[in-house]
């Protein structure tokens, strides 16, 4: 297998959730709307335990005691359906319909116990070396809190962070470069 180094690629194409998938296969991408220029951040952090002998100044061993993956999305448009999904809230939190027919007021009831109550399968798309690069995490929970920025000379911006949980029989996260 030949691995090729490629130039740095720029841009985020899409951010949202996958519905109806099993593991990392199948399902439908549901984008959550346009993202900010720095639309998604994936941070992998952790804690290490260093083992040092009392008789030697050099470390004898070091091992991971914890690893955490956080995904933060920054959306430019925060329609109530996208806002509900980005907060990990149940479908029942949104009532009404501004759509065709006889529109009714849409109301998103933000209740603290509903935020982050649903696990989501999160994905992000960016340009890849040949086609598209896909970042996926199948078991994510929305972190407590969010930022909803309202300005007179800018987009309404929603920033929401997600913790990647144990993937069970699947990896916690997967990155795929499409061949075509």
LORO-101177 format. One record per atom (N, C-alpha, C): residue number from 1; residue in three letters; chain; atom name; y, x, z. Coordinates in steps of 0.05 Angstrom, whole numbers. Layout:
BEGIN
<vomi NUM ala A CA <Y X Z>> ...
//
This chain:
BEGIN
<vomi 1 unk A N <-24 17 0>> <vomi 1 unk A CA <0 0 0>> <vomi 1 unk A C <25 18 0>> <vomi 2 unk A N <42 14 -19>> <vomi 2 unk A CA <67 29 -21>> <vomi 2 unk A C <90 14 -8>> <vomi 3 unk A N <102 26 11>> <vomi 3 unk A CA <126 14 23>> <vomi 3 unk A C <150 28 10>> <vomi 4 unk A N <170 12 4>> <vomi 4 unk A CA <194 22 -10>> <vomi 4 unk A C <218 18 8>> <vomi 5 unk A N <235 38 10>> <vomi 5 unk A CA <260 35 25>> <vomi 5 unk A C <280 22 6>> <vomi 6 unk A N <294 2 16>> <vomi 6 unk A CA <313 -12 0>> <vomi 6 unk A C <341 -10 12>> <vomi 7 unk A N <362 -15 -4>> <vomi 7 unk A CA <389 -15 7>> <vomi 7 unk A C <393 -38 26>> <vomi 8 unk A N <413 -36 42>> <vomi 8 unk A CA <420 -57 61>> <vomi 8 unk A C <428 -82 46>> <vomi 9 unk A N <418 -105 54>> <vomi 9 unk A CA <424 -131 41>> <vomi 9 unk A C <443 -147 59>> <vomi 10 unk A N <459 -163 47>> <vomi 10 unk A CA <479 -178 62>> <vomi 10 unk A C <476 -208 59>> <vomi 11 unk A N <481 -222 81>> <vomi 11 unk A CA <483 -251 79>> <vomi 11 unk A C <461 -266 93>> <vomi 12 unk A N <467 -290 101>> <vomi 12 unk A CA <447 -308 112>> <vomi 12 unk A C <447 -332 94>> <vomi 13 unk A N <423 -341 86>> <vomi 13 unk A CA <420 -362 67>> <vomi 13 unk A C <417 -389 81>> <vomi 14 unk A N <401 -390 102>> <vomi 14 unk A CA <394 -415 115>> <vomi 14 unk A C <384 -411 143>> <vomi 15 unk A N <388 -431 160>> <vomi 15 unk A CA <378 -430 188>> <vomi 15 unk A C <371 -459 196>> <vomi 16 unk A N <348 -462 208>> <vomi 16 unk A CA <339 -489 216>> <vomi 16 unk A C <312 -489 229>> <vomi 17 unk A N <298 -511 225>> <vomi 17 unk A CA <271 -514 237>> <vomi 17 unk A C <251 -522 216>> <vomi 18 unk A N <226 -517 222>> <vomi 18 unk A CA <204 -525 205>> <vomi 18 unk A C <190 -548 219>> <vomi 19 unk A N <185 -570 204>> <vomi 19 unk A CA <171 -593 216>> <vomi 19 unk A C <144 -596 201>> <vomi 20 unk A N <124 -604 217>> <vomi 20 unk A CA <98 -611 205>> <vomi 20 unk A C <80 -588 198>> <vomi 21 unk A N <87 -564 207>> <vomi 21 unk A CA <71 -540 201>> <vomi 21 unk A C <49 -535 221>> <vomi 22 unk A N <29 -520 214>> <vomi 22 unk A CA <8 -511 232>> <vomi 22 unk A C <9 -481 232>> <vomi 23 unk A N <15 -469 255>> <vomi 23 unk A CA <19 -440 255>> <vomi 23 unk A C <41 -433 237>> <vomi 24 unk A N <37 -412 221>> <vomi 24 unk A CA <58 -403 202>> <vomi 24 unk A C <53 -413 174>> <vomi 25 unk A N <38 -435 171>> <vomi 25 unk A CA <33 -445 144>> <vomi 25 unk A C <39 -475 143>> <vomi 26 unk A N <47 -484 119>> <vomi 26 unk A CA <53 -512 115>> <vomi 26 unk A C <80 -520 127>> <vomi 27 unk A N <85 -545 127>> <vomi 27 unk A CA <109 -555 139>> <vomi 27 unk A C <132 -556 119>> <vomi 28 unk A N <154 -568 128>> <vomi 28 unk A CA <178 -570 111>> <vomi 28 unk A C <202 -558 126>> <vomi 29 unk A N <217 -542 111>> <vomi 29 unk A CA <242 -531 122>> <vomi 29 unk A C <263 -552 125>> <vomi 30 unk A N <276 -554 148>> <vomi 30 unk A CA <298 -572 153>> <vomi 30 unk A C <322 -556 161>> <vomi 31 unk A N <340 -549 141>> <vomi 31 unk A CA <364 -533 148>> <vomi 31 unk A C <383 -548 166>> <vomi 32 unk A N <396 -533 184>> <vomi 32 unk A CA <414 -545 203>> <vomi 32 unk A C <443 -543 193>> <vomi 33 unk A N <448 -537 169>> <vomi 33 unk A CA <475 -536 158>> <vomi 33 unk A C <484 -508 153>> <vomi 34 unk A N <509 -505 143>> <vomi 34 unk A CA <520 -479 137>> <vomi 34 unk A C <524 -463 162>> <vomi 35 unk A N <520 -436 159>> <vomi 35 unk A CA <524 -419 182>> <vomi 35 unk A C <549 -403 179>> <vomi 36 unk A N <558 -392 202>> <vomi 36 unk A CA <580 -373 202>> <vomi 36 unk A C <572 -348 187>> <vomi 37 unk A N <591 -330 181>> <vomi 37 unk A CA <584 -305 167>> <vomi 37 unk A C <563 -289 183>> <vomi 38 unk A N <566 -288 209>> <vomi 38 unk A CA <546 -275 226>> <vomi 38 unk A C <530 -298 238>> <vomi 39 unk A N <515 -312 220>> <vomi 39 unk A CA <502 -337 227>> <vomi 39 unk A C <479 -336 246>> <vomi 40 unk A N <464 -314 247>> <vomi 40 unk A CA <440 -313 264>> <vomi 40 unk A C <438 -285 276>> <vomi 41 unk A N <432 -284 301>> <vomi 41 unk A CA <427 -259 315>> <vomi 41 unk A C <399 -261 327>> <vomi 42 unk A N <383 -240 323>> <vomi 42 unk A CA <357 -239 336>> <vomi 42 unk A C <357 -214 354>> <vomi 43 unk A N <354 -218 380>> <vomi 43 unk A CA <355 -196 399>> <vomi 43 unk A C <328 -194 413>> <vomi 44 unk A N <317 -170 412>> <vomi 44 unk A CA <292 -165 425>> <vomi 44 unk A C <298 -146 448>> <vomi 45 unk A N <294 -154 472>> <vomi 45 unk A CA <300 -138 496>> <vomi 45 unk A C <276 -137 514>> <vomi 46 unk A N <277 -122 535>> <vomi 46 unk A CA <255 -120 553>> <vomi 46 unk A C <260 -102 576>> <vomi 47 unk A N <239 -99 592>> <vomi 47 unk A CA <240 -81 615>> <vomi 47 unk A C <216 -62 614>> <vomi 48 unk A N <221 -37 620>> <vomi 48 unk A CA <200 -18 621>> <vomi 48 unk A C <196 -8 650>> <vomi 49 unk A N <172 0 657>> <vomi 49 unk A CA <166 12 682>> <vomi 49 unk A C <160 42 676>> <vomi 50 unk A N <175 60 688>> <vomi 50 unk A CA <170 88 684>> <vomi 50 unk A C <154 99 708>> <vomi 51 unk A N <133 114 703>> <vomi 51 unk A CA <116 125 724>> <vomi 51 unk A C <122 155 725>> <vomi 52 unk A N <129 164 749>> <vomi 52 unk A CA <135 192 752>> <vomi 52 unk A C <122 202 778>> <vomi 53 unk A N <110 225 776>> <vomi 53 unk A CA <96 237 798>> <vomi 53 unk A C <117 250 817>> <vomi 54 unk A N <111 250 843>> <vomi 54 unk A CA <128 263 862>> <vomi 54 unk A C <128 293 859>> <vomi 55 unk A N <109 304 844>> <vomi 55 unk A CA <106 332 841>> <vomi 55 unk A C <116 342 814>> <vomi 56 unk A N <126 324 797>> <vomi 56 unk A CA <134 332 770>> <vomi 56 unk A C <159 317 763>> <vomi 57 unk A N <178 330 750>> <vomi 57 unk A CA <203 316 743>> <vomi 57 unk A C <201 302 716>> <vomi 58 unk A N <179 306 702>> <vomi 58 unk A CA <175 293 676>> <vomi 58 unk A C <160 267 679>> <vomi 59 unk A N <168 247 664>> <vomi 59 unk A CA <153 221 665>> <vomi 59 unk A C <124 225 657>> <vomi 60 unk A N <106 212 672>> <vomi 60 unk A CA <78 213 665>> <vomi 60 unk A C <70 191 647>> <vomi 61 unk A N <83 168 649>> <vomi 61 unk A CA <77 145 633>> <vomi 61 unk A C <100 126 633>> <vomi 62 unk A N <101 108 614>> <vomi 62 unk A CA <120 87 612>> <vomi 62 unk A C <107 63 599>> <vomi 63 unk A N <110 39 610>> <vomi 63 unk A CA <98 16 598>> <vomi 63 unk A C <116 -8 600>> <vomi 64 unk A N <113 -27 582>> <vomi 64 unk A CA <129 -51 581>> <vomi 64 unk A C <120 -71 603>> <vomi 65 unk A N <139 -80 619>> <vomi 65 unk A CA <133 -101 638>> <vomi 65 unk A C <142 -128 629>> <vomi 66 unk A N <160 -129 609>> <vomi 66 unk A CA <169 -155 598>> <vomi 66 unk A C <183 -150 571>> <vomi 67 unk A N <180 -168 553>> <vomi 67 unk A CA <194 -168 527>> <vomi 67 unk A C <204 -196 522>> <vomi 68 unk A N <229 -198 512>> <vomi 68 unk A CA <241 -224 507>> <vomi 68 unk A C <253 -224 479>> <vomi 69 unk A N <249 -245 464>> <vomi 69 unk A CA <262 -249 438>> <vomi 69 unk A C <281 -273 440>> <vomi 70 unk A N <306 -268 433>> <vomi 70 unk A CA <326 -289 433>> <vomi 70 unk A C <337 -292 405>> <vomi 71 unk A N <339 -317 396>> <vomi 71 unk A CA <351 -323 370>> <vomi 71 unk A C <376 -340 374>> <vomi 72 unk A N <398 -331 364>> <vomi 72 unk A CA <423 -346 367>> <vomi 72 unk A C <433 -354 339>> <vomi 73 unk A N <438 -380 335>> <vomi 73 unk A CA <448 -390 310>> <vomi 73 unk A C <477 -400 313>> <vomi 74 unk A N <493 -394 293>> <vomi 74 unk A CA <521 -403 293>> <vomi 74 unk A C <526 -420 268>> <vomi 75 unk A N <529 -446 273>> <vomi 75 unk A CA <532 -465 250>> <vomi 75 unk A C <561 -472 246>> <vomi 76 unk A N <570 -474 220>> <vomi 76 unk A CA <597 -482 214>> <vomi 76 unk A C <602 -511 217>> <vomi 77 unk A N <582 -527 211>> <vomi 77 unk A CA <586 -556 212>> <vomi 77 unk A C <567 -567 232>> <vomi 78 unk A N <577 -584 249>> <vomi 78 unk A CA <560 -595 270>> <vomi 78 unk A C <559 -625 269>> <vomi 79 unk A N <548 -636 247>> <vomi 79 unk A CA <542 -665 247>> <vomi 79 unk A C <524 -671 271>> <vomi 80 unk A N <525 -695 280>> <vomi 80 unk A CA <511 -702 305>> <vomi 80 unk A C <481 -698 303>> <vomi 81 unk A N <469 -702 280>> <vomi 81 unk A CA <440 -698 277>> <vomi 81 unk A C <434 -668 280>> <vomi 82 unk A N <450 -651 266>> <vomi 82 unk A CA <446 -622 269>> <vomi 82 unk A C <452 -613 297>> <vomi 83 unk A N <472 -624 310>> <vomi 83 unk A CA <479 -617 337>> <vomi 83 unk A C <455 -624 356>> <vomi 84 unk A N <444 -648 352>> <vomi 84 unk A CA <421 -656 368>> <vomi 84 unk A C <397 -637 365>> <vomi 85 unk A N <391 -630 340>> <vomi 85 unk A CA <369 -612 335>> <vomi 85 unk A C <374 -584 345>> <vomi 86 unk A N <399 -574 342>> <vomi 86 unk A CA <405 -547 351>> <vomi 86 unk A C <405 -545 382>> <vomi 87 unk A N <406 -568 395>> <vomi 87 unk A CA <405 -568 424>> <vomi 87 unk A C <376 -574 435>> <vomi 88 unk A N <357 -577 416>> <vomi 88 unk A CA <330 -582 425>> <vomi 88 unk A C <326 -608 438>> <vomi 89 unk A N <342 -629 430>> <vomi 89 unk A CA <341 -655 443>> <vomi 89 unk A C <322 -674 427>> <vomi 90 unk A N <312 -694 441>> <vomi 90 unk A CA <294 -713 427>> <vomi 90 unk A C <310 -731 408>> <vomi 91 unk A N <295 -742 389>> <vomi 91 unk A CA <307 -760 368>> <vomi 91 unk A C <322 -783 381>> <vomi 92 unk A N <312 -793 404>> <vomi 92 unk A CA <324 -816 417>> <vomi 92 unk A C <352 -811 428>> <vomi 93 unk A N <361 -785 429>> <vomi 93 unk A CA <387 -779 440>> <vomi 93 unk A C <410 -787 421>> <vomi 94 unk A N <403 -792 395>> <vomi 94 unk A CA <423 -800 375>> <vomi 94 unk A C <418 -829 366>> <vomi 95 unk A N <439 -845 369>> <vomi 95 unk A CA <437 -873 359>> <vomi 95 unk A C <459 -878 339>> <vomi 96 unk A N <456 -899 324>> <vomi 96 unk A CA <475 -906 303>> <vomi 96 unk A C <469 -893 277>> <vomi 97 unk A N <484 -900 256>> <vomi 97 unk A CA <480 -889 229>> <vomi 97 unk A C <505 -892 213>> <vomi 98 unk A N <516 -869 204>> <vomi 98 unk A CA <540 -870 187>> <vomi 98 unk A C <533 -873 158>> <vomi 99 unk A N <508 -874 151>> <vomi 99 unk A CA <498 -874 124>> <vomi 99 unk A C <505 -899 108>> <vomi 100 unk A N <492 -903 86>> <vomi 100 unk A CA <497 -925 68>> <vomi 100 unk A C <489 -952 81>> <vomi 101 unk A N <497 -973 68>> <vomi 101 unk A CA <491 -999 79>> <vomi 101 unk A C <514 -1007 98>> <vomi 102 unk A N <507 -1017 121>> <vomi 102 unk A CA <526 -1024 141>> <vomi 102 unk A C <528 -1002 162>> <vomi 103 unk A N <547 -984 160>> <vomi 103 unk A CA <548 -961 179>> <vomi 103 unk A C <555 -970 207>> <vomi 104 unk A N <544 -956 226>> <vomi 104 unk A CA <550 -961 254>> <vomi 104 unk A C <558 -934 266>> <vomi 105 unk A N <573 -935 288>> <vomi 105 unk A CA <581 -910 302>> <vomi 105 unk A C <556 -894 309>> <vomi 106 unk A N <557 -868 304>> <vomi 106 unk A CA <536 -850 314>> <vomi 106 unk A C <544 -840 341>> <vomi 107 unk A N <526 -840 360>> <vomi 107 unk A CA <531 -831 387>> <vomi 107 unk A C <509 -811 396>> <vomi 108 unk A N <517 -787 404>> <vomi 108 unk A CA <498 -768 414>> <vomi 108 unk A C <502 -767 444>> <vomi 109 unk A N <482 -776 459>> <vomi 109 unk A CA <482 -777 488>> <vomi 109 unk A C <471 -750 498>> <vomi 110 unk A N <490 -733 508>> <vomi 110 unk A CA <481 -707 518>> <vomi 110 unk A C <476 -709 547>> <vomi 111 unk A N <450 -708 554>> <vomi 111 unk A CA <441 -709 581>> <vomi 111 unk A C <429 -682 587>> <vomi 112 unk A N <436 -670 610>> <vomi 112 unk A CA <427 -643 616>> <vomi 112 unk A C <397 -639 615>> <vomi 113 unk A N <382 -659 624>> <vomi 113 unk A CA <353 -656 624>> <vomi 113 unk A C <341 -659 596>> <vomi 114 unk A N <356 -669 576>> <vomi 114 unk A CA <347 -671 549>> <vomi 114 unk A C <351 -646 533>> <vomi 115 unk A N <372 -631 540>> <vomi 115 unk A CA <378 -606 525>> <vomi 115 unk A C <355 -586 529>> <vomi 116 unk A N <344 -577 507>> <vomi 116 unk A CA <322 -558 508>> <vomi 116 unk A C <296 -570 516>> <vomi 117 unk A N <294 -597 515>> <vomi 117 unk A CA <269 -610 523>> <vomi 117 unk A C <247 -608 502>> <vomi 118 unk A N <254 -602 477>> <vomi 118 unk A CA <234 -601 456>> <vomi 118 unk A C <232 -572 445>> <vomi 119 unk A N <207 -563 441>> <vomi 119 unk A CA <202 -537 428>> <vomi 119 unk A C <207 -541 398>> <vomi 120 unk A N <218 -520 386>> <vomi 120 unk A CA <223 -521 357>> <vomi 120 unk A C <210 -497 344>> <vomi 121 unk A N <204 -500 318>> <vomi 121 unk A CA <194 -478 301>> <vomi 121 unk A C <218 -470 285>> <vomi 122 unk A N <231 -447 292>> <vomi 122 unk A CA <256 -439 280>> <vomi 122 unk A C <252 -419 257>> <vomi 123 unk A N <269 -421 237>> <vomi 123 unk A CA <268 -402 215>> <vomi 123 unk A C <296 -394 206>> <vomi 124 unk A N <298 -371 194>> <vomi 124 unk A CA <323 -362 181>> <vomi 124 unk A C <316 -349 155>> <vomi 125 unk A N <332 -353 135>> <vomi 125 unk A CA <328 -340 109>> <vomi 125 unk A C <352 -322 102>> <vomi 126 unk A N <345 -298 92>> <vomi 126 unk A CA <366 -280 83>> <vomi 126 unk A C <356 -268 57>> <vomi 127 unk A N <374 -253 43>> <vomi 127 unk A CA <364 -239 19>> <vomi 127 unk A C <344 -218 28>> <vomi 128 unk A N <324 -214 11>> <vomi 128 unk A CA <303 -194 16>> <vomi 128 unk A C <304 -173 -6>> <vomi 129 unk A N <287 -153 -4>> <vomi 129 unk A CA <288 -131 -24>> <vomi 129 unk A C <282 -141 -52>> <vomi 130 unk A N <265 -161 -56>> <vomi 130 unk A CA <259 -171 -83>> <vomi 130 unk A C <268 -199 -86>> <vomi 131 unk A N <264 -216 -66>> <vomi 131 unk A CA <270 -244 -67>> <vomi 131 unk A C <283 -253 -40>> <vomi 132 unk A N <268 -266 -23>> <vomi 132 unk A CA <278 -277 2>> <vomi 132 unk A C <263 -264 25>> <vomi 133 unk A N <277 -259 47>> <vomi 133 unk A CA <265 -251 72>> <vomi 133 unk A C <266 -274 91>> <vomi 134 unk A N <244 -280 104>> <vomi 134 unk A CA <241 -303 121>> <vomi 134 unk A C <234 -294 150>> <vomi 135 unk A N <250 -303 169>> <vomi 135 unk A CA <245 -297 197>> <vomi 135 unk A C <235 -324 210>> <vomi 136 unk A N <213 -323 224>> <vomi 136 unk A CA <202 -348 235>> <vomi 136 unk A C <192 -343 264>> <vomi 137 unk A N <195 -363 281>> <vomi 137 unk A CA <184 -363 308>> <vomi 137 unk A C <175 -391 313>> <vomi 138 unk A N <149 -394 319>> <vomi 138 unk A CA <137 -421 319>> <vomi 138 unk A C <140 -436 345>> <vomi 139 unk A N <148 -423 367>> <vomi 139 unk A CA <150 -437 393>> <vomi 139 unk A C <176 -428 407>> <vomi 140 unk A N <198 -442 402>> <vomi 140 unk A CA <224 -435 414>> <vomi 140 unk A C <235 -458 431>> <vomi 141 unk A N <249 -450 452>> <vomi 141 unk A CA <262 -469 469>> <vomi 141 unk A C <292 -462 470>> <vomi 142 unk A N <309 -482 469>> <vomi 142 unk A CA <338 -478 470>> <vomi 142 unk A C <345 -468 498>> <vomi 143 unk A N <362 -448 499>> <vomi 143 unk A CA <372 -437 524>> <vomi 143 unk A C <392 -456 536>> <vomi 144 unk A N <395 -455 563>> <vomi 144 unk A CA <414 -471 576>> <vomi 144 unk A C <442 -464 566>> <vomi 145 unk A N <457 -485 560>> <vomi 145 unk A CA <485 -481 551>> <vomi 145 unk A C <487 -477 521>> <vomi 146 unk A N <511 -481 511>> <vomi 146 unk A CA <518 -477 483>> <vomi 146 unk A C <548 -474 481>> <vomi 147 unk A N <557 -466 458>> <vomi 147 unk A CA <586 -465 453>> <vomi 147 unk A C <592 -482 429>> <vomi 148 unk A N <611 -500 432>> <vomi 148 unk A CA <620 -517 410>> <vomi 148 unk A C <650 -511 408>> <vomi 149 unk A N <658 -497 387>> <vomi 149 unk A CA <685 -487 384>> <vomi 149 unk A C <700 -506 365>> <vomi 150 unk A N <722 -518 376>> <vomi 150 unk A CA <739 -537 361>> <vomi 150 unk A C <766 -524 357>> <vomi 151 unk A N <774 -519 332>> <vomi 151 unk A CA <800 -507 327>> <vomi 151 unk A C <815 -522 306>> <vomi 152 unk A N <842 -518 306>> <vomi 152 unk A CA <858 -533 286>> <vomi 152 unk A C <858 -519 259>> <vomi 153 unk A N <851 -493 258>> <vomi 153 unk A CA <852 -479 233>> <vomi 153 unk A C <825 -466 226>> <vomi 154 unk A N <803 -477 235>> <vomi 154 unk A CA <777 -466 229>> <vomi 154 unk A C <756 -487 229>> <vomi 155 unk A N <732 -480 221>> <vomi 155 unk A CA <709 -499 222>> <vomi 155 unk A C <703 -506 251>> <vomi 156 unk A N <690 -529 254>> <vomi 156 unk A CA <678 -535 280>> <vomi 156 unk A C <653 -517 281>> <vomi 157 unk A N <650 -500 301>> <vomi 157 unk A CA <628 -482 303>> <vomi 157 unk A C <611 -488 327>> <vomi 158 unk A N <585 -489 322>> <vomi 158 unk A CA <565 -492 343>> <vomi 158 unk A C <549 -467 346>> <vomi 159 unk A N <547 -456 370>> <vomi 159 unk A CA <530 -433 375>> <vomi 159 unk A C <509 -441 395>> <vomi 160 unk A N <484 -437 388>> <vomi 160 unk A CA <461 -445 404>> <vomi 160 unk A C <441 -423 405>> <vomi 161 unk A N <430 -417 428>> <vomi 161 unk A CA <411 -395 432>> <vomi 161 unk A C <384 -406 439>> <vomi 162 unk A N <363 -392 429>> <vomi 162 unk A CA <335 -400 432>> <vomi 162 unk A C <319 -377 443>> <vomi 163 unk A N <301 -382 461>> <vomi 163 unk A CA <282 -362 471>> <vomi 163 unk A C <256 -367 457>> <vomi 164 unk A N <244 -346 446>> <vomi 164 unk A CA <218 -347 433>> <vomi 164 unk A C <197 -346 455>> <vomi 165 unk A N <180 -366 456>> <vomi 165 unk A CA <158 -368 476>> <vomi 165 unk A C <132 -357 464>> <vomi 166 unk A N <112 -355 481>> <vomi 166 unk A CA <86 -346 473>> <vomi 166 unk A C <76 -363 449>> <vomi 167 unk A N <66 -349 429>> <vomi 167 unk A CA <57 -363 405>> <vomi 167 unk A C <28 -372 406>> <vomi 168 unk A N <14 -368 429>> <vomi 168 unk A CA <-14 -376 432>> <vomi 168 unk A C <-31 -359 414>> <vomi 169 unk A N <-46 -370 396>> <vomi 169 unk A CA <-63 -354 378>> <vomi 169 unk A C <-47 -342 355>> <vomi 170 unk A N <-22 -349 352>> <vomi 170 unk A CA <-5 -338 331>> <vomi 170 unk A C <15 -318 344>> <vomi 171 unk A N <25 -300 327>> <vomi 171 unk A CA <45 -281 337>> <vomi 171 unk A C <70 -296 345>> <vomi 172 unk A N <86 -285 363>> <vomi 172 unk A CA <110 -298 372>> <vomi 172 unk A C <130 -301 350>> <vomi 173 unk A N <132 -281 332>> <vomi 173 unk A CA <151 -281 311>> <vomi 173 unk A C <139 -267 287>> <vomi 174 unk A N <148 -275 263>> <vomi 174 unk A CA <138 -264 238>> <vomi 174 unk A C <161 -261 219>> <vomi 175 unk A N <161 -238 205>> <vomi 175 unk A CA <182 -232 184>> <vomi 175 unk A C <167 -227 158>> <vomi 176 unk A N <175 -242 137>> <vomi 176 unk A CA <161 -240 111>> <vomi 176 unk A C <181 -235 89>> <vomi 177 unk A N <175 -215 73>> <vomi 177 unk A CA <190 -210 48>> <vomi 177 unk A C <175 -222 25>> <vomi 178 unk A N <187 -241 11>> <vomi 178 unk A CA <174 -254 -11>> <vomi 178 unk A C <173 -235 -35>> <vomi 179 unk A N <150 -235 -49>> <vomi 179 unk A CA <146 -218 -72>> <vomi 179 unk A C <161 -228 -97>> <vomi 180 unk A N <166 -254 -98>> <vomi 180 unk A CA <180 -265 -121>> <vomi 180 unk A C <201 -285 -112>> 
//
